[in-house]
Amino acid sequence: MHGCSRSWCELKIVYTPKCLRFGRIGHPESPRRVEKAADFLKNKGYEFTDPGKCTEEDLLTVHSRDFIEKVKNNNFHISDCPRYDKIYEYACLSVGGALKAAEINGFSLMRPPGHHATHDSVGGFCYFNNIAVAVERSDKKVLIVDIDRHHGNGTQNIFFGRDDVEYVSLHSVGYPGTGKLSKQNCRNHRFTRTVEDDEYLEVLGSMLNSSGEFDLLAVSAGFDTHKEDPLASQIQLTTESYRRVGKKLSELGLPTFCVLEGGYGADHLGKNIHSFISGLED
């Protein structure tokens, strides 16, 4: 990745306004948060590109056939995953965003998110695990770094015990209640008290330094760690901190792609993503 100026940026944003066509008024995972972020990033000069195509064969790399059929038929009953009309279509579109991001080393600005979707269950606003499909399709040895405030239980579920994927997550207590310990190839750090920029960056650096050799970095880019996020937690980060997070990740020297997870403050999400990408390209 190359340097980013105020007028243009090398990294491409994967996005289509089709992902705004579902949602409920008052739901945290609203189309407005992504719409405003897209407008902000367009004004910053980022180049946008459409998602790739997601097939059922792609989904089957990480999800069971029975589960895929349940999403197709809206045959699931999890309170935090509304049964929207055509949700299968929108969820596939979001997986296509992750696949495209992996192909071009870009940032998928799509919804719904994915890191809570397990092999056979929806959860936490997630229907299919976008980043997991893209990682599996890459056929590379991959380091996944999850910076969302919630533990990516779905991603851990899918890749647990693998020797070609390592999962690293920094998260707070609360939903989904997993990620308390590090096990095998899944390394977790759970913050149980309030932390701000410097301490968070110190822990992130320590965890990255302990990682092995990889061919690709995949980032579950959640920004609900921002101190003014509607779902804010013990992790209280500033917008500037995301530039430092991006910089630490760039120092790994790996081809990198990113997939949006959380981040529910419509007025902050675009700024936080821009700060993060600026660090990646520094």
Secondary structure, 3 states (H helix, E strand, C coil): CCCCCCCCEEEEEECCHHHHCCCCCCCCCCHHHHHHHHHHHHHCCEEEECCCCCCHHHHCCCCCHHHHHHHHCCCCCCCCCCCCCCHHHHHHHHHHHHHHHHHHCCEECCCCCCCCCCCCCCECCECCCHHHHHHHHHCCCEEEEECCCCCCHHHHHHHCCCCCEEEEEEEECCCCCCCCCCECCEEEEEECCCECHHHHHHHHHHHHHCCCCCCEEEEEECCCCECCCCCCCCECECHHHHHHHHHHHHCCCCCEEEEECCCCCCCCHHHHHHHHHHHHCC
